[in-house]
């Protein structure tokens, strides 16, 4: 073999290049495949934030995590979780080192774009029954028509709450939002793509069989209500306080002849939530106090009691600090956080929106985003150089493939995560996640190697 020239050696030393995980050998194929089978099951069982909380609690209780509420006694070495209204979850393990060294935190979100029911959803028109909806999060509305949808949620009644899940079993019916045939869509074709389908047209078709009683009106609506009452014991009035949503009735599947990718609804952001849980469960020997948050409401601004703008994170940190003899302000100042959220992957079908030198690629490992926001870095926390160096050095030492990226071209892209809300309480924070193709679509795509590398990255951060 020819010896490398001086220029080649200098290039290897000075020039930065991302590594393809297939070439770096930092992810063994058999290990990645087995890990992603578990992730696919998590996806299929966690299509809403409530289901993701339930699934996660099932995982962590098997590893000794105990339920906790504010005010409970905490002990060093203890493993706890706080279930916040069944829609977000805080799991934490109290380490052996001084709590004033800070907490190692990861924060992801488990809500995904979807179609929610309006408070009064049921109506009949032209002998068909529909459910009125209000879409949740940033969606391309035209992608949600003519797609099989399942119904998930909870109906709260005076005599007890009932969980709803229709459309996931192969024997279940599914729901449907209609679209125009191309033969009569000339006027629709003239509209901007974002206006071809309006929010008020996202109505779920729920039935067409009239109730057998000539003396009643809205017979198809009555049939649908009677079926809901038979199955769940609810009336139309009960739907006012219900939380019901429609999501794609599609399973997570391998993509490609080489099975190197996964297609699914809800990769954003369960593709970071699942690795954060598994990494923490494999970090039993860490001396640090660890915390993993899976939050709600990120897709609509992180507001409300289950979003990351809620004061609950500060409350929990304060209780941990006081229980272990620390100053809460010092604990926050010395804590570190990975805001685990996705970024867009380069798609050669749409090269015009990417700046290739600063974009993420499939199979190149976890994506670090020093800042998110939009245009002139508006709405971002912008991690410090010192913290970026700490994180990247940690990954290099532990064999984690990583890449640094922005979300699209400056004036064409941008986005937001929970990072700024955590940074706002004086915690060093940087975004880390998986590159995704077709983000926010009913069916998104990720590479298996990248999923596993997030697990490996968070485990290295917790070490």
Secondary structure, DSSP 8 states (H G I E B T S, - for coil): -----HHHHHHHHH------HHHH--S-HHHHHHHHHHHHHHHHH-SSHHHHHHHHHHHHHTTT-EE--TT----TT-EEEEEETTTEEEEEE--SS-GGG-EEEEEEE----EEEEEEEEEEEETTEEEEEEEEESS--GGGGTT--EEEEEEEEETTEEEEEEESSSTTS--BB-----GGG-HHHHTS-GGGSS-GGG--EEEE----S-TT-SSHHHHHHHHHHHHHH---TGGGGG-EEEEEE----EEESTT--EEEETTHHHHHHHHHHHHHHHT-TT-SSEEEEEEES-GGGTS-STTSTTSTHHHHHHHHHHHHTT--HHHHHHH-EEEEE--EEB--GGGGGG--GGG-B-TTS-EEEES--EETTTBT-----HHHHHHHHHHHHHTT--EEE--SS-TTT-EE--SHHHHHTTT-EEEEEE-EEBSTTSSSEEEEHHHHHHHHHHHHHHH-
